[in-house]
Amino acid sequence: MIEALEKGLTTADSEVTTKRVYDLDIKPCLGCSMTCMKKTPGICVHKDDMDSLLPLVSQSDLLVLATPVYLDAMTGPMKTFVDRLTPILEGRMEIRKGRARHPLREGVKRGKMALLSSCGFPELETFDPLLAHVKAICRNLNREYVGAVLVTSGFVKRRKHWDKVLGMIEYAGANLIKDGKIPDDITSSIQSLVSRDELINAANALYP
């Protein structure tokens, strides 16, 4: 899925950098009296792979979070990465759209953010907690939320419909660059490939 999205983004003549958080050394945020906001502004107490990721995020026009849904949320490593974006925010606060927020540090781009996700269940409601979380992250980081590609019934689609799914994801990536957002009908088109009964029957056959 990530490779298909990257292909669509690249076809649209953009520069794409992919980082896999599972392969990186990213220590959890310590909440250490907000060291990165006051004692060493913009610099985390940890010395790990976030040292190279923070400049990439700070200068990105588009940040795509790609994560499966396991138990109603993004994976632990992805959440750790998101927590460690705190250094790009200032310690002071401002009112933004009726809420107290930390402003971005000088030089940090106010870019866009999108989501790529999959789950094993057939209902789109499975993604509701994750979508709410990602939209909240966008508001905190002062980024524009520009949509999501959500793949339900993932393990069935991998066997029967994967070429179609990957083609739709590639199209979503190209459209994200061309029109600045993911088409609203992408997720529903992917969901329609497998019925709920088909998914349940396949799951029950795999796990009798």
ABEGO torsion letter per residue (X at the ends): XAAAAAAAAAAAGBBBBBBBAAABBBBBBAGBGGAAAAABBGBBABBBAAAAAAAAAAABABBBBBBBBBBGBBBAAAAAAAAAAAAABBABBBBBGGBBBBBBBBGBBBBBBBBBBBBABABAAAAAAAAAAAAAAAAAAGBBBAEBBBBBGAAAAAAAAAAAAAAAAAAAAAAAAAAGBBBAAAAAAAAAABBAAAAAAAAAAABX
